[in-house]
Amino acid sequence: TNSNINSNNNNKNNFNAKLAASTSNDIVSDAPDDRVGEILRDDLGFKGFLQTDLRSSEDGLLQPKLGQESSDGNMEARALLPAAPTSVDTAAKRILASAYHMRLDETTECSPPSCETFLARNVTSPAHIALARRAAAASMVLLKNDHDILPLESGVETIAVVGTASVTTPHVALGDGRDDLSEDVDTSLNAPSPLEAIIARAGENHAIVRGSPTNDPKSAAQVSKNADVAIIFAAAVPRNTTGGEEVIGFPDDLEELIDSTKEVARYTVVVVETPAALPLPWHNKADAVLINFMAGQAAPEACADLLFGDTSPSGRLPVSIPESTTAVAYPFGHGLGFGKFQFSTPQRLPCDSGNEDCRLKFRSVIKNIGNHSSAHVLQMYITFPPEVGPATRRLKSFKKSKLIAPGEHREVNFTLTRKDVSRWNRMLGDWDEAAGTYSVELADSVVKPRQSLGFCVIECSIEKDGAFVIFGTLLGAAIFTVACLTLAVKKSPGHAGYRRVKEPALEPLDAPLQILA
């Protein structure tokens, strides 16, 4: 079951979990016989309330067996009738406790149920629009940039903009994956289309923009002829399969559209808008690919900011993007910027005084050796000892630098904690710290450790009868391998190589996320 966990920063024990509307074998993930409530509450000590996603709850009923207290919409009185009074009391208590912990009774400027006017008011402001634009740019991911054709600089004189999606309003993500902005957001925002945003920005470079607002290959070829660059906009849309099932996918003629522009334009850039990790079988035909995961009302202007280099792309993939059903085109964590970065050899640092949870601390220096200012996202993955389970990389931390100018550098520190070398043990109902050999890698993605560094060995701190032994090795470009993180600990009965680690009741919600390469 997929769940969204929200927390009040002032009280870590106050959470709201929202359950997904996804299905498996035609069964919704939060069906009444699902064990999600039992797992979250009994096994993980979850204290907050559970809320079903859009259309996922069966008839919007209160489902005590699920442990659910609220639905995505308004839960009417009929939803409470089949439930026992104790279940209704429990649901009310959990929801109200969260509301009071967040001080909603003091900060909300209306009193339910008289809140319709308050909730429907227009809160748009220049500051909000600017924030939406920055957030949209930061969320987009540059997947490919052959020949460094992006950003589009002053030497680009003719730009062709192609595709039906180039003249549509921005989209926002809803329960079904997408919807038109005009149907859900105040149209007074006057959000431009991608074509309009590019025309406005290209004017600053005195570039000529020709548009073909259709997916017709012949029209695309005509406007793209002799263009310095052709930019194709493609949006994932609902489609019907041969069996009549509605799915989300790109237009059937997208690859033909790419072929038609590639034959006549110098370079071809494809900008895709999608709510999911859809296959990109044509990605090798494009010179550059920029992906937009429903970036909201300011997506067109943010896209123009990235294409022309007013903002450097810094987004990274939260999923792997497939090329087909059997091949990955771009792995989890992948993403390009306009800078080029070099890493220093990671330097081991002493743990902070009094930090008993620290297992390893180290520093790496990243330097921009490219020609454009850019931010970089350095990712730290850990692989557990083979005795513990499959040798699978797990993302443990990532650090996004501030903008780094050409020739400048930034220091990045990482700390491995006791939690990082522990796994949730359901039999014990607690975290276990595992002994064995660990691998820690600094990487650009889950499958791309940096390869610019030589081989060296970090001096180890060894205590024969102490708490732990660490032996670090650096292999390849910032592959920081803890070649022997052996924890000399007492073994729990029946669990060789583990030590129980006591944590607050809600900490298991931060359990290691397993990332498959």
DAPE-V472062 format. One record per residue. RES is the residue in three letters. SS is DSSP state (@ for helix, = for strand, . for the rest). PSI is psi in whole degrees, -180 to 180 (999 if undefined). NEAR is the number of other ideal C-beta (glycine too) atoms within 8 Angstrom. Layout:
RES&SS&PSI&NEAR ; RES&SS&PSI&NEAR
//
This chain:
THR&.&134&8 ; ASN&.&133&7 ; SER&=&146&10 ; ASN&=&127&7 ; ILE&=&124&8 ; ASN&=&144&7 ; SER&=&146&8 ; ASN&=&126&8 ; ASN&.&-26&4 ; ASN&.&-11&4 ; ASN&=&101&8 ; LYS&=&-17&6 ; ASN&=&5&8 ; ASN&=&108&12 ; PHE&=&158&13 ; ASN&=&126&10 ; ALA&=&129&14 ; LYS&=&123&12 ; LEU&=&144&16 ; ALA&.&158&12 ; ALA&.&12&13 ; SER&.&161&7 ; THR&=&156&8 ; SER&=&120&6 ; ASN&.&42&4 ; ASP&.&17&4 ; ILE&=&126&7 ; VAL&=&147&9 ; SER&.&-22&15 ; ASP&.&35&16 ; ALA&.&155&9 ; PRO&.&-24&7 ; ASP&.&8&4 ; ASP&.&147&10 ; ARG&.&13&5 ; VAL&@&-42&14 ; GLY&@&-43&12 ; GLU&@&-43&9 ; ILE&@&-47&9 ; LEU&@&-43&13 ; ARG&@&-50&10 ; ASP&@&-45&6 ; ASP&@&-40&10 ; LEU&.&-4&11 ; GLY&.&29&8 ; PHE&.&132&10 ; LYS&.&-12&9 ; GLY&.&-161&10 ; PHE&=&152&11 ; LEU&=&140&16 ; GLN&=&133&13 ; THR&=&154&14 ; ASP&.&176&12 ; LEU&.&123&8 ; ARG&.&8&7 ; SER&.&-30&12 ; SER&.&135&12 ; GLU&@&107&8 ; ASP&@&17&5 ; GLY&@&22&9 ; LEU&.&150&9 ; LEU&.&130&13 ; GLN&.&87&12 ; PRO&.&-35&10 ; LYS&.&-34&7 ; LEU&.&-24&12 ; GLY&.&20&12 ; GLN&=&137&15 ; GLU&=&-12&12 ; SER&=&153&10 ; SER&.&172&11 ; ASP&.&-34&11 ; GLY&.&-160&6 ; ASN&.&126&4 ; MET&.&113&9 ; GLU&.&169&6 ; ALA&.&-35&5 ; ARG&@&-26&5 ; ALA&@&-19&12 ; LEU&@&-19&9 ; LEU&@&-43&6 ; PRO&.&-13&5 ; ALA&.&152&11 ; ALA&.&148&6 ; PRO&@&-36&6 ; THR&@&-35&6 ; SER&@&-41&10 ; VAL&@&-42&11 ; ASP&@&-43&8 ; THR&@&-44&10 ; ALA&@&-46&12 ; ALA&@&-41&9 ; LYS&@&-44&8 ; ARG&@&-40&12 ; ILE&@&-46&11 ; LEU&@&-35&8 ; ALA&@&-43&9 ; SER&@&-42&14 ; ALA&@&-42&9 ; TYR&@&-36&9 ; HIS&@&-34&10 ; MET&.&3&8 ; ARG&.&35&7 ; LEU&@&-28&8 ; ASP&@&-23&7 ; GLU&@&-28&5 ; THR&@&-23&6 ; THR&.&132&8 ; GLU&.&20&4 ; CYS&.&166&9 ; SER&.&120&5 ; PRO&.&144&5 ; PRO&.&16&3 ; SER&.&59&7 ; CYS&.&2&10 ; GLU&@&-45&6 ; THR&@&-42&8 ; PHE&@&-44&8 ; LEU&@&-26&7 ; ALA&@&1&5 ; ARG&.&156&6 ; ASN&.&112&5 ; VAL&.&11&5 ; THR&.&139&8 ; SER&.&163&6 ; PRO&@&-37&5 ; ALA&@&-40&6 ; HIS&@&-41&9 ; ILE&@&-41&12 ; ALA&@&-40&8 ; LEU&@&-42&8 ; ALA&@&-37&11 ; ARG&@&-43&12 ; ARG&@&-42&10 ; ALA&@&-40&11 ; ALA&@&-45&16 ; ALA&@&-40&14 ; ALA&@&-25&8 ; SER&@&-19&10 ; MET&.&150&16 ; VAL&=&124&13 ; LEU&=&108&15 ; LEU&=&-33&15 ; LYS&=&143&11 ; ASN&=&64&10 ; ASP&@&145&7 ; HIS&@&11&6 ; ASP&@&44&5 ; ILE&.&-21&11 ; LEU&.&142&13 ; PRO&.&158&9 ; LEU&.&113&13 ; GLU&.&-171&8 ; SER&.&-22&4 ; GLY&.&-13&5 ; VAL&.&114&11 ; GLU&.&-29&7 ; THR&=&126&11 ; ILE&=&129&16 ; ALA&=&133&17 ; VAL&=&122&16 ; VAL&=&149&16 ; GLY&.&145&14 ; THR&@&-36&11 ; ALA&@&-12&10 ; SER&@&-15&14 ; VAL&@&10&9 ; THR&.&158&10 ; THR&.&163&8 ; PRO&.&160&12 ; HIS&=&151&13 ; VAL&=&149&12 ; ALA&.&128&9 ; LEU&.&-168&9 ; GLY&.&-31&8 ; ASP&.&11&6 ; GLY&.&-26&9 ; ARG&.&160&14 ; ASP&=&159&10 ; ASP&=&136&8 ; LEU&@&-38&13 ; SER&@&-21&7 ; GLU&@&-15&5 ; ASP&@&-13&8 ; VAL&.&147&9 ; ASP&.&122&6 ; THR&@&-8&6 ; SER&@&-10&6 ; LEU&@&-26&10 ; ASN&.&46&5 ; ALA&.&130&10 ; PRO&.&164&9 ; SER&.&165&10 ; PRO&@&-41&16 ; LEU&@&-44&13 ; GLU&@&-40&9 ; ALA&@&-40&13 ; ILE&@&-41&14 ; ILE&@&-45&10 ; ALA&@&-44&9 ; ARG&@&-37&13 ; ALA&@&-28&13 ; GLY&@&-31&8 ; GLU&@&-27&6 ; ASN&@&5&11 ; HIS&.&34&5 ; ALA&.&149&11 ; ILE&=&133&7 ; VAL&=&127&11 ; ARG&=&134&11 ; GLY&=&146&12 ; SER&=&92&14 ; PRO&.&38&8 ; THR&.&173&8 ; ASN&.&22&10 ; ASP&.&118&7 ; PRO&@&-37&11 ; LYS&@&-44&7 ; SER&@&-39&10 ; ALA&@&-43&19 ; ALA&@&-36&12 ; GLN&@&-47&8 ; VAL&@&-21&14 ; SER&@&-9&15 ; LYS&.&124&8 ; ASN&.&15&5 ; ALA&.&146&14 ; ASP&.&-36&10 ; VAL&=&140&15 ; ALA&=&129&18 ; ILE&=&116&14 ; ILE&=&127&16 ; PHE&=&127&14 ; ALA&=&126&14 ; ALA&=&137&13 ; ALA&.&132&14 ; VAL&=&159&9 ; PRO&=&134&8 ; ARG&=&154&9 ; ASN&=&132&7 ; THR&.&174&8 ; THR&.&-26&3 ; GLY&.&2&4 ; GLY&.&-1&5 ; GLU&.&138&6 ; GLU&=&127&6 ; VAL&=&167&8 ; ILE&=&131&12 ; GLY&=&168&8 ; PHE&.&158&11 ; PRO&.&145&10 ; ASP&.&-30&5 ; ASP&.&13&8 ; LEU&@&-46&12 ; GLU&@&-38&9 ; GLU&@&-36&8 ; LEU&@&-43&16 ; ILE&@&-44&14 ; ASP&@&-42&10 ; SER&@&-36&13 ; THR&@&-35&16 ; LYS&@&-29&11 ; GLU&.&-25&6 ; VAL&.&-21&11 ; ALA&.&157&14 ; ARG&.&-46&5 ; TYR&=&155&11 ; THR&=&127&14 ; VAL&=&134&16 ; VAL&=&127&14 ; VAL&=&117&15 ; VAL&=&140&13 ; GLU&=&120&13 ; THR&.&147&14 ; PRO&.&0&9 ; ALA&.&172&7 ; ALA&.&79&7 ; LEU&.&150&11 ; PRO&.&144&9 ; LEU&.&73&13 ; PRO&.&-16&7 ; TRP&.&4&10 ; HIS&@&-30&13 ; ASN&@&-17&4 ; LYS&@&-21&9 ; ALA&.&148&14 ; ASP&.&-29&10 ; ALA&=&146&14 ; VAL&=&127&13 ; LEU&=&128&17 ; ILE&=&138&12 ; ASN&=&112&14 ; PHE&.&67&10 ; MET&.&68&12 ; ALA&.&2&15 ; GLY&.&-164&10 ; GLN&.&-29&11 ; ALA&.&16&14 ; ALA&@&-45&15 ; PRO&@&-46&13 ; GLU&@&-38&11 ; ALA&@&-39&15 ; CYS&@&-44&17 ; ALA&@&-39&14 ; ASP&@&-42&12 ; LEU&@&-45&17 ; LEU&@&-35&15 ; PHE&.&3&13 ; GLY&.&12&12 ; ASP&.&-27&7 ; THR&.&138&9 ; SER&.&132&13 ; PRO&.&138&14 ; SER&.&5&12 ; GLY&.&153&10 ; ARG&.&149&12 ; LEU&.&127&16 ; PRO&.&-2&4 ; VAL&.&167&6 ; SER&.&137&10 ; ILE&=&120&15 ; PRO&=&154&12 ; GLU&.&-36&10 ; SER&.&-171&7 ; THR&.&-12&4 ; THR&.&-5&3 ; ALA&.&145&6 ; VAL&=&131&8 ; ALA&=&-46&10 ; TYR&=&122&11 ; PRO&.&165&12 ; PHE&.&133&11 ; GLY&.&-10&15 ; HIS&.&149&14 ; GLY&.&140&14 ; LEU&=&157&9 ; GLY&.&-174&12 ; PHE&.&-11&12 ; GLY&.&170&14 ; LYS&.&131&6 ; PHE&=&146&12 ; GLN&=&138&8 ; PHE&=&146&16 ; SER&.&166&10 ; THR&.&125&10 ; PRO&.&137&13 ; GLN&=&125&8 ; ARG&=&138&9 ; LEU&=&154&8 ; PRO&.&145&4 ; CYS&.&151&10 ; ASP&.&142&7 ; SER&.&130&4 ; GLY&.&-6&4 ; ASN&.&88&7 ; GLU&.&-17&5 ; ASP&.&-13&7 ; CYS&=&131&12 ; ARG&=&-27&12 ; LEU&=&136&13 ; LYS&=&135&13 ; PHE&=&165&12 ; ARG&=&143&11 ; SER&=&147&16 ; VAL&=&126&10 ; ILE&=&136&15 ; LYS&=&135&12 ; ASN&=&110&16 ; ILE&.&12&8 ; GLY&.&-165&10 ; ASN&.&-2&3 ; HIS&.&143&11 ; SER&.&140&10 ; SER&=&153&14 ; ALA&.&158&12 ; HIS&.&146&14 ; VAL&=&108&11 ; LEU&=&126&12 ; GLN&=&138&14 ; MET&=&121&13 ; TYR&=&149&13 ; ILE&=&140&15 ; THR&=&125&11 ; PHE&.&163&14 ; PRO&.&148&9 ; PRO&.&-24&8 ; GLU&.&-22&7 ; VAL&.&-35&9 ; GLY&.&-168&6 ; PRO&.&145&3 ; ALA&.&78&5 ; THR&.&131&11 ; ARG&=&138&10 ; ARG&=&130&12 ; LEU&=&120&13 ; LYS&=&-28&10 ; SER&=&157&7 ; PHE&=&149&10 ; LYS&=&125&9 ; LYS&=&122&7 ; SER&.&165&12 ; LYS&.&175&5 ; LEU&.&129&8 ; ILE&=&120&16 ; ALA&.&158&7 ; PRO&.&132&10 ; GLY&.&-14&6 ; GLU&.&166&8 ; HIS&=&163&8 ; ARG&=&143&10 ; GLU&=&139&7 ; VAL&=&124&11 ; ASN&=&142&9 ; PHE&=&147&12 ; THR&=&128&8 ; LEU&=&127&13 ; THR&=&173&9 ; ARG&.&-40&11 ; LYS&@&-36&11 ; ASP&@&-27&10 ; VAL&@&26&14 ; SER&=&157&11 ; ARG&=&149&11 ; TRP&=&125&9 ; ASN&=&107&12 ; ARG&.&-30&6 ; MET&.&-37&6 ; LEU&.&-19&9 ; GLY&.&36&6 ; ASP&=&174&10 ; TRP&=&141&14 ; ASP&=&137&15 ; GLU&=&120&13 ; ALA&=&139&14 ; ALA&.&148&11 ; GLY&=&-165&12 ; THR&.&124&10 ; TYR&.&149&11 ; SER&=&125&8 ; VAL&=&128&14 ; GLU&=&136&14 ; LEU&=&127&15 ; ALA&=&166&15 ; ASP&=&-17&8 ; SER&=&179&13 ; VAL&.&-22&14 ; VAL&.&11&6 ; LYS&=&77&10 ; PRO&=&148&11 ; ARG&.&146&13 ; GLN&.&21&6 ; SER&.&-4&7 ; LEU&.&153&13 ; GLY&.&-178&4 ; PHE&.&131&7 ; CYS&=&165&8 ; VAL&=&129&7 ; ILE&=&138&10 ; GLU&=&140&5 ; CYS&=&154&9 ; SER&=&118&6 ; ILE&.&130&6 ; GLU&.&114&9 ; LYS&.&-43&4 ; ASP&.&20&4 ; GLY&.&-160&7 ; ALA&.&-40&6 ; PHE&=&166&11 ; VAL&=&132&13 ; ILE&=&129&11 ; PHE&=&116&12 ; GLY&=&143&14 ; THR&=&138&11 ; LEU&=&125&15 ; LEU&.&121&6 ; GLY&.&-161&10 ; ALA&.&95&9 ; ALA&.&31&16 ; ILE&.&104&13 ; PHE&=&98&12 ; THR&=&118&11 ; VAL&=&92&15 ; ALA&=&-23&7 ; CYS&=&89&9 ; LEU&=&84&14 ; THR&=&116&10 ; LEU&=&113&12 ; ALA&.&86&10 ; VAL&.&165&10 ; LYS&.&139&4 ; LYS&.&134&9 ; SER&=&147&10 ; PRO&.&124&4 ; GLY&.&3&4 ; HIS&=&75&11 ; ALA&.&136&4 ; GLY&.&12&9 ; TYR&=&154&13 ; ARG&=&135&10 ; ARG&=&138&11 ; VAL&=&115&11 ; LYS&.&132&5 ; GLU&.&160&9 ; PRO&.&156&6 ; ALA&.&-34&8 ; LEU&.&-5&12 ; GLU&@&-31&9 ; PRO&@&-17&11 ; LEU&@&-18&9 ; ASP&@&24&5 ; ALA&.&150&7 ; PRO&.&135&8 ; LEU&.&120&6 ; GLN&=&123&6 ; ILE&.&121&12 ; LEU&.&131&4 ; ALA&.&999&7
//
